[in-house]
Amino acid sequence: MDNFLQFIKSDIENKKTQITSLPTKTQTNKKKFNASLNSIEEKYNSYRVNVKNYLIAKKKSIKVPEKTASADEIKERVTNLEYIKFLLNPSNTYFEKMGFDSLLYEINNYYIFNFHSLNDIINGFLDKFEVAGIFLSADDFDYTCYVHEYMSSFLDVRRSKSDSYAKVSEIFETIYWSNPELIEHIELNFRKLIRHYEKKFTIYIQTLQKNVMDKNNIKSYSHCLEQLSDAYIDQNIATIEDITDIINLATSNTIEIEQYLPESKTRITAFQSLIPEKIDLSNPKELSRICSTLEKLKNNVEEFDSFISFKAFFKDFKEKYSEVISKENKKDDSKGLSSVFQDIIKKEDELGKLNKKIFASKPESKNDPELKRQKAESVHRAKELYNLYKVYDTEYFKDKVLKVLNISLSVSDLLNLYYSFDYFKKLEIQNLYKITDYDEIRKISKNFDLFALNPRNVVTAGVPIFDETNIPRIIANKYRLNNIDIDEKDLAPENLKSLLSKINIILRSCKIDASPLSVEQIWFMAQVDEIIKEN
Amino acid sequence: MKNNEKKREFDLSKLKLNELLEVYKEINNFLKYLKENKIDLEEVE
């Protein structure tokens, strides 16, 4: 016997033979049988403990290279600059910068999503007013007498800093049957207040912009974009997967490290499918060039994958605006916003006059038929205004679109447009994908933002909305010029996952080969971690 | 003989990484085998 492995195998075989030959007929036999097994078990438990300790010590002796750069500091810098970019975005106004659009979306869709708490949404609005130094009172909530009654109670609770909104819920119950659209009218009241305090909000945002720019030494929006671009480059370098990341992926079972062993069929197939035979990977210069090319291809494929997941967005936009593009005078289409806005102002003015009469009535005339009629009329007018605001929203976004609409509008431009208007982005997601779960919409919205902000996007910058483009062909042609064996069908949507998998296998294999560790060592570390977890 | 056996038994340093893991696997599987083959004396009675 040369080594312990051979000894163990042989010993186990012998012991099994011994065990099977032991008598087990009588009780005494059985007791002796168990005693023998116990004795062998004791010895083998001791072997197991010793071998396990050795495995752990052996794993610790493998020197893992330290992480080369700290990505956390750079990530913080990027997050900070992205916030400054959001604040300075010239496409939108104080309304979006204050975050009113997100709250508006929530209150607008309250009934669809069954939010647990209308109170949180209303408090959200009030918080934003207060941050800008505006403290609203019950008198500000005069859209209808019902809104006034509800919000008076709400503000009392808020002021008292109580957790219990029971009184507010009671009022809601009594009001609801006279005014089922109460929540919609609360929304309109907030809209009117936001418009009323536009100047204050604008000053607040301007002050915030100035402070943030001074603190971060940013001179303008374009300067911010330059800084952000540099930060993204640093982030790209810091976050490129290195050997430490690969080890973590292997030991956490995120990747199957066996696939990276030199004899693995998966590894061999990945290399053969993408790298032409003529490429000499033993030449460090060639290897470095191929890896650099594959990193770029990986980014492009991931970008294309994101593009596919939002293809419906771009198609819908194209269908809506193709006709407008072909019109000679687009200005005709932009007149709608001003017209509906004037209509809203006029009708709110009329409603205000009616409310003055209602609010002036004495409590004892509560059952007066004329008062009842006036209240019903105020609710009717508020309902009309609600529908008018829906038209306003459509015209508002259309107005923003027309400002950027042209025949060469790119996917990248459209991503930026929707990114700037959270309300309309979520509305589009809700309608296009027919989703009624708010968490699902938020998830898609977040993915959309990540796609819009992705600094590695290069393909979509050149893809026009109003023209057909064969993106797989463009990508494939580019990389064939760089000596990668790839064609259009590798980039078919159903094949992207497999393509990314092959690229990752090649990139990781090359990184492992260039590191002080071998695949076997990483595989060993992963196996030992499994053993530690089991026990 | 016993001393030599003891020396050989724990001389794991000569094993390759995959052989080390194989040793552990063999021991573990045998321990499972022993547990499964013990006779339940209460059942019989």
Chai-1 contact restraints between the chains, C-beta under 6 A:
chainA,res_idxA,chainB,res_idxB,connection_type,confidence,min_distance_angstrom,max_distance_angstrom,comment,restraint_id
A,N3,B,K14,contact,1.0,0.0,6.0,A-B,restraint_1
A,N3,B,L15,contact,1.0,0.0,6.0,A-B,restraint_2
A,F4,B,L12,contact,1.0,0.0,6.0,A-B,restraint_3
A,L5,B,L15,contact,1.0,0.0,6.0,A-B,restraint_4
A,L5,B,E19,contact,1.0,0.0,6.0,A-B,restraint_5
A,L5,B,E22,contact,1.0,0.0,6.0,A-B,restraint_6
A,L5,B,V23,contact,1.0,0.0,6.0,A-B,restraint_7
A,I8,B,V23,contact,1.0,0.0,6.0,A-B,restraint_8
A,I8,B,E26,contact,1.0,0.0,6.0,A-B,restraint_9
A,I12,B,F30,contact,1.0,0.0,6.0,A-B,restraint_10
A,K30,B,I39,contact,1.0,0.0,6.0,A-B,restraint_11
A,N34,B,K38,contact,1.0,0.0,6.0,A-B,restraint_12
A,N34,B,I39,contact,1.0,0.0,6.0,A-B,restraint_13
A,L37,B,L34,contact,1.0,0.0,6.0,A-B,restraint_14
A,L37,B,K38,contact,1.0,0.0,6.0,A-B,restraint_15
A,E41,B,L34,contact,1.0,0.0,6.0,A-B,restraint_16
A,Y44,B,I27,contact,1.0,0.0,6.0,A-B,restraint_17
A,Y44,B,F30,contact,1.0,0.0,6.0,A-B,restraint_18
A,Y44,B,L31,contact,1.0,0.0,6.0,A-B,restraint_19
A,Y47,B,I27,contact,1.0,0.0,6.0,A-B,restraint_20
A,R48,B,I27,contact,1.0,0.0,6.0,A-B,restraint_21
A,V51,B,V23,contact,1.0,0.0,6.0,A-B,restraint_22
A,V51,B,Y24,contact,1.0,0.0,6.0,A-B,restraint_23
A,Y54,B,L12,contact,1.0,0.0,6.0,A-B,restraint_24
A,E520,B,L17,contact,1.0,0.0,6.0,A-B,restraint_25
A,F524,B,L17,contact,1.0,0.0,6.0,A-B,restraint_26
A,Q527,B,L21,contact,1.0,0.0,6.0,A-B,restraint_27
